[in-house]
Amino acid sequence: MIQVTRLNGTEFVINADKIRYVEQIPDTMICCDTGEKLLVKESMKEVIRRTIEYARAVRRPITD
């Protein structure tokens, strides 16, 4: 899950695995695999950074 902010300032979390694509038009729009589209305050680069960070944390190998 990654935390993002709606244009009205409300913070929420989204399942990063459900993101289909992200556009900057000029606001950042996250399109989910369900077809839902969400406008957020974060830049496209920030959404990508958070998604990569999430993926690395989830897929990190378990070590002793």
Secondary structure as GFF3:
##gff-version 3
##sequence-region A 1 64
A	DSSP	beta_strand	2	5	.	.	.	ID=ss1
A	DSSP	beta_strand	11	14	.	.	.	ID=ss2
A	DSSP	three_ten_helix	16	18	.	.	.	ID=ss3
A	DSSP	beta_strand	19	24	.	.	.	ID=ss4
A	DSSP	beta_strand	28	32	.	.	.	ID=ss5
A	DSSP	beta_strand	37	40	.	.	.	ID=ss6
A	DSSP	alpha_helix	44	58	.	.	.	ID=ss7
###
